[in-house]
């Protein structure tokens, strides 16, 4: 992730992510949950109710997936992190 500046192929599209992507996924979840627990709970609830992930993210956090990755990347020293 640090070398390439992205989260790797299929990270958001695949049913199963690659083993090396689990650390990225867990860090991203921690980042979202730590920021605002209520927003994170609303996001999870919306996804469980069938809202597409990107729409649920927009509704709960008011931003796009690309904006989330950019913010997460900045927080871990990888500015400009992309899909």
KAQUI-V444825 format. One record per residue. N is the residue number from 1. RES is the residue in three letters. SS is DSSP state (H for helix, E for strand, C for the rest). OMEGA is omega in degrees with one decimal (999 if undefined). Layout:
BEGIN
((N RES SS OMEGA) (N RES SS OMEGA))
END
This chain:
BEGIN
((1 UNK C -179.6) (2 UNK C -177.7) (3 UNK C -175.2) (4 UNK C -178.5) (5 UNK C 176.5) (6 UNK E -176.7) (7 UNK C 176.3) (8 UNK C -176.6) (9 UNK C 175.2) (10 UNK C -175.4) (11 UNK C -178.7) (12 UNK C -175.8) (13 UNK C -173.6) (14 UNK C 173.3) (15 UNK C 179.7) (16 UNK C 177.7) (17 UNK C 178.2) (18 UNK C -178.1) (19 UNK H -178.3) (20 UNK H -178.6) (21 UNK H -179.1) (22 UNK H 177.2) (23 UNK H 177.2) (24 UNK H -178.4) (25 UNK H -178.0) (26 UNK H 176.7) (27 UNK H 179.1) (28 UNK H 177.7) (29 UNK H 177.4) (30 UNK H 179.5) (31 UNK H -178.8) (32 UNK H -176.5) (33 UNK H -178.7) (34 UNK H -178.1) (35 UNK H -179.8) (36 UNK C -174.9) (37 UNK H -179.3) (38 UNK H 178.1) (39 UNK H 179.1) (40 UNK H 178.1) (41 UNK H 178.1) (42 UNK H 177.6) (43 UNK H -178.8) (44 UNK H -179.9) (45 UNK H -179.6) (46 UNK H 178.8) (47 UNK H 179.4) (48 UNK H 179.7) (49 UNK C 174.8) (50 UNK C 177.2) (51 UNK C 176.6) (52 UNK C -172.6) (53 UNK H -177.5) (54 UNK H 176.9) (55 UNK H 177.4) (56 UNK H 178.0) (57 UNK H 179.5) (58 UNK H -179.7) (59 UNK H -174.5) (60 UNK H -173.2) (61 UNK H 179.0) (62 UNK C -179.2) (63 UNK C -178.7) (64 UNK C 176.2) (65 UNK H 178.6) (66 UNK H 177.4) (67 UNK H 176.6) (68 UNK H 179.9) (69 UNK H 178.2) (70 UNK H 179.6) (71 UNK H 178.2) (72 UNK H 179.2) (73 UNK H 178.0) (74 UNK H -176.4) (75 UNK H -179.0) (76 UNK C 176.9) (77 UNK C 176.6) (78 UNK C -178.2) (79 UNK C -179.9) (80 UNK C -179.6) (81 UNK C -176.7) (82 UNK E 176.6) (83 UNK C 999))
END
